Amino acid sequence: MSATTLASSETRPSSMVPMLIIGVLFFIFGFVTWLNGPLITFVKLAFNVDDVSAFLVPLVFYFSYFFLAIPSSSVLRRTGMKKGMGLGLFVMAIGAVLFGQFVSMRIFYPALVGLFVIGAGLALLQTASNPYISILGPIDSAAQRIAFMGICNKIAGALAPFVFGALVLSGIDSFDQQVKAAPTPEAKEVLLNAFAAKIHMPYMIMAGLLVLLAIWVIRSPLPEIKPAGANAESGIGHAKGGIFSFPHLWLGVLCLFLYVGVEVMAGDAIGTYGQGFGLPLEETKHFTSFTLIAMLAGYLGGLVLIPRFISQQSYLAVSAVLGVLFTVGAYVTSGHTSVGFVAALGFANAMMWPAIFPLAIHGLGRLTERGSALMIMAIAGGAIVPQLFVHLKQHFNFQLVFMALMVPCYLYILYYGMRGHRVGQHAR
């Protein structure tokens, strides 16, 4: 079946098949992205490094979005969204091979390069798939479609720590004790080498599956969409101008930057947060899954409520208020209760991306790809905010640092949901 070009809402065919295909891609996003939480624990032990070095995992992964989103938009203008998605999957496969190989050899920085390459492939995929699903149907219901994508994403994300834990982190507490009790440095190295080698086969299998998926996407009936027609500037009363003439986009870029920061803190940093209370590694390795289960509940709520009972911007504001309340709850409690409040942030965070992204790119017309690339660059928030946490917690109480970082982020997200998304727009 040849690809069809969609230039306006009147020419859109049924979106069910494209949604299912993009849903598979979002499942892959979720599985690969939410491996970062257990990978922090793995890297800390396998390479015998401290928290600061272990948190280079999310740093390099999310920085790849910052550096490669704009080049990705240029690639997509040449390849189209469909072939661009396939190319992104191929790039991810190369990164998986590099990461698995260098980790099994226990060479730290080249292994981080492998993660960067995986992130580069994801940057290309995200730059194509997020605007694609946003303009596949009416922009006012985009959050509902992205919520469906989010369910696919977070089911995979919730599975990832359990799969990784079973294959790689099984018996990690007893292994940690063995390493500490090793009689000689040589014996310790033998143990760590065997532990690191456990990651090689899973990542080689992942690379093979990504290649097969890339071929499937390229050969699929996924139609092309021309954003200039499907997301016209006239919808927001905008006549002409460059990318800087859309203030709601730039406010949205900052909003998404802060959102990804709080999402990664609630998902990837929750294990380190729990370790701050002295909870065992065997327990904290699964904490990321609890956050993602809460996100699944939030997505299901958004899927039912938006736009029938509440607008995507109002739901965003409500979610931000919940984020503040759950963060304060985490600060005033301790132990498992505090960790529970952090996991509950998954519910608050769930519908933020689905609401922020379409609100920010609304009415960009011919500049939709460029605006989407700027939004994908903002994923670098997932690198910056956790780095601030891991550095500041060495000098201050970790719960206080967590709250001081999270609450201002949620307050800005509240502003964007209430007013920021309308700045510069004139059409009703």
N, C-alpha and C positions, 0 to 999 in steps of 0.2 A: 504494500500500500504506500503510495507516495505521500510525502508530507504536505499538509495543507497550510497555507499562510492565513492567519486570522488577523484582519485589519480593523475590525470593529465588533461591537457587541452583537450586532445583528447577524454576523456571519459565524458566530461561535457554534460548533456542534456540541453534542453532549460531552460534558466534562468528566464523565465517570471513568472511562478508560485512562485518560491522562492522569486523573487523580490517583488511580490505583498504581500506575507506573511511578509517579512522583512519590507516592507513599512508600514504595519499596526503597527508593533512594533515601527518604528520610529515616527509614529503619536503619540503613547503613550509616547515615550521619550519626544517629544516636548511639549505635553500638561502638563505633570507633571513638567518638568524642568522649563518651562517658567511661571509657577505659582509663582516662587520665587519673581519676580518683584512686583506683587500686594500683595504677602504675606508679604513683607517688610513693606508696608504701613499698612496692617492689624495688624501685630504683634505690630508695634509701638503704635497703638491706643488700641488694645485689652488688652495688658499687660502694657500699660502706661510706655513705655521705650523710651530711646533716640535713635538717629541714630546708635550709635556704637553697642548697644545691638540688635537693629532690624537687623543689617547687620550680626548677627550671623546666620541668616537664610541661606544665600548662603555659609557662612563659613562651617557650619556643613554638609550641603548638598554636597558640592564639596569635602570636606575633606574625605568623605566616599569613594570616588573613589581612593584617595591616599592610604588609609589603606587597601582597600579590592580588588584592582585590581589583585595583585599577588596571593592572595588566590583564587580569581575567576579563574585564569588560571589553578590552580591545580584542582579545581572542574571540569572545562571543560575537562581536560584530562581524568577524570574518567567518566563523564556523556556523553561526546560528546556535540557539539554545540547546537543541537536541544533541548535535555532535559535540558541543562543548561539555555537556554532562558526561558523555562517553569518554571524552578526553580526560576529564577530571578523575574518573574512576581508574583509568590507566595510570595516571600520576600517583594516585593513592596506592596502587599495587606496587609501584616502584619504591615508594616510601616504606611500605610494610616489609619488603624484602631487605632494604637497608637497615631498618630498625631491628628486625629479628636477627640479622646476621651480626651486627655490631654489638648488640646486647649479649648474644651468646659468646662473643669474644671478650666481653667486659671492657669495651672501649667506649668511654662515657660520651665524649663530645660528638664523635661521628654518629653514635646512636641518637643523639638529639637532632642531628641533621636529618636522620630518617624520619623523626617525628615532624620536623619542619616540612619535609616533602609531603608527608601525609596531609598536613594542614594546607599545603599549597593546592593539592588536588581537591580538598574540601572547599577551599576558597572559590575555585572555579565552579564546583557543583552548586555551592550556595548562591553565588552571584547569578547563576542561571535559574535555579529552581525556586527561590523565594519570590522574585518578581513574577515568574511564570505562574505560580499558583495564585498570587495576589490578583493578577489581571485575567485569569482564566474565566472568571465570572464577574459579577458586579462587585465593585471595589468596597461597597458598604457591607458586604457579607464575606469579605476576604478573611476576616479573623476566624470565621466559622470553618472555612476551608483549611486555613493554616492550623486550626485546632485539630482537625483530622490528621494532618501531617504530624502534628505534635504527639498525638497518641501513638502513631507508628514509631516516632522518634524515641519516645520515653519508654515504650514497651521494650525496645531494643536496649535502651540505656539501663533499665532496671535489670535486664537479663545479664548485661555485660559483666558487672562485678561478680555475679554468681558463677558465670562460666569461667571467667579469668581466675576466680578464687579456687574453683575446683581443679582447673588445669595447672595452675602455677603457684597459688598461695596456700594450698592445702597444708595444714600442720605448721603454719608459719611461726606460731609462738614457740613450739618445741624446737623448730629449726633455729630460731633466733637464739635460744639458750645454748644449742649445740655450737653455734658460731662463737658466742661469748666464752664458752668453756673449752674451745679448741686449744690443745696443749702447745702448739707452735704456730707461727705465722704461715708456714707452709700448709699445715693441716687446715687452717682457716681458709686459705686460698682454694684448696681443693673443694671444700664445702660450698664456697661462694660460686666457683666455676660451675659446679653441678647444678646449683640453684638457677643461675643465669641461663644455662643451656635449656632449661625447661620452656623458655619462651620461643625458641627457634621454630619448632614445628607449627604451633598455632598461628604464628605470623606468616609462615610460608603458605599455609592453607588459606589464610585470609587473602593473601595476594592473588592466589589462583582464583578464588571466588570473585574478587573484584574485577579481574580480567574477563571472566565469563559474564558478569553483570554488565560490563561496559559494552561488550558485543551485543548483548540482548537489548540494551537501551538504544543503541545506534540502529538496530534492525527493527525496532518496535514501531507501532503506528502513532507514536507521539507527534502531534501536530506542532508546527512552528507558530509563534504568536508575534505580531509586529506591535511593539508597545506604543508607537506613535499614534496608532489608531485606537487601541484598546484602553489607553490611559490618557485621554486627551487633556491638554492644558485648559481648554475651555470649561472643563468641569469645575475648576476652582477660580474662574474669572481671570486667568492669566493669559495674556496675549503674546508676549515675546520676552526674550531675555535669556541670559545664560544661567548656569547652575547656581550662581550666587544670588539670583533673583527669587529663590524659593526659600525664605527663612524657615518655613515649617520643616523643610528637609534637614537643615543644619541643626535645628533644635532637636530633631529626631535622631540625628547621628549621635549627638551627645547622650540622648536618652537611651539609645541602644547600647552605647559604650558602658554606661552605668548599669543597665540591666544585665548585660552579660557578666559584668563583674560580680553582681550579687548572686546571679545564678550559679556561677562557678564556686563562689564562696559556700553557698548552701549545698552544692553537690560534690565538688571535688575536695574542698577543704574540710568537710564535715568529719572525716576520719581523723585528721590532725587535731581538729577541735575536740573530739572525743578523747583523744590521747592526752589532752591537757588535763583531764580529770583522772588520768591513770587507768583508763579502761584498756583491756587487753587487745593486742593486734588481731587476734582471732575473731574478735567481736567487731572492731572498728572497720575491718576490711569490707564489711557489708553495708556500712552506713549510707553510702552513696545510693544504694538501691532504695532505701527508705525515702530519701528525698524525691527520687524519681517516681515512686509509687504515689506520693502526695501530688506530684505534678500531673500524673495520669488522672487523678480525681479532679484536679483543676481543669484539665482539658475537657473532660467529660461534661463538667458544668458549663464551660464556655460553648461547647458544641450544642448543648440544649438551649441555652439562654440567648446566644447572639445569632442574629439581630432581632429575634422575635420579641424578647422581653426586655432587653437592655442593649444599648449601642456599644460598639467595641471601645469607644473612648471612655464611656462611663465605667465599663467593666475594668478598664485599665486603672482608673482612679481608685475604684474599690480595692483592686488587687494591691495597689501601692499602700493604702491604709492598712491592709492586713499585714503587709511586709513590715511596717513600722511596729505594729502590735506584737507580732511573733518575735521580732528582734529584741524588743524590750523584755518579752517573756523569757527569752534565752538568757538575757543578762541577769535577771532577778532570781533565776533558779540555778540548779547545779546538777551534775551527773547526767543520768539518763533523761531526766525531765528537760534539762537544758538542751541536750542533743535532740530530743523530740521536737522542741520548738524550732530548732534549726532545720530539721527535716520538714516540718510543716511549712517552712518558707517555700518549699517546692509547690505547694498549693497556691500560695500567693503569686509566685513567679510564673505559673503555667501559662496564663493568657497574656503575658506582657509582650513577648515577641510577636504573637499573632496579631496583636493590636498595634504595636509601635510600627512595624514594618510597612503595612499598607497605608497607615496614616501619614507616614513620612514620604512615601513615594507617590502619593495621590496627586494626579494632575501634572506629572513631570513630562508627559508626552514623549517627544523624541529623545529626551534626556533620562528616560527611565533606567536604562542600563547603567549610565554613569552614576545616577543617584543611588541605585542599588549597590553599586560597587563601593560607594562611600559608606553605605550602611554596613556592608560586609567588613570594611576596614574597622568599623567600630567594635567588631568582635574582639579586638585587641584589649578591650576592657577586661576580658577573662584572663589576660596576662598581667595587667597592672594591679588591679585591686587585690588579688591573692598575694602578689609580691609585697604590697604594702603591709598586708596582714602578717606574713611570715617574718618580715623584718621587725615590725613594731612590737610583735608579741615577745620578742627577746628582751624588750626593755620595759614593757607595761603588761598589766594583767590581760590575758588573751581574750577574756570575755568583754572587757571594756574596749579593747581594740576592735573586736568584731562589731560591737554596737556603734562605735564612733565612725566606722567605715560604712556600715550598711544604712543607717537611718538617713543621712543626707542624700544618699543615692535614691532611696525610696521617695523622699520628699520631692526631688526633682521629677521623678517619674509621675508623681501625683500632679505636679504643675503641668507636665506635657499632656496628660490625659484630660485635664480640665480646660487648659487655655492654649498651651504651646502649639498643639497640632493645628490651630486655626490661624496662627500668625501669618500675615501676608496674603490670606485667601479672602476673596471678595464675593464669590458665588455662594448662594444659599442652597 
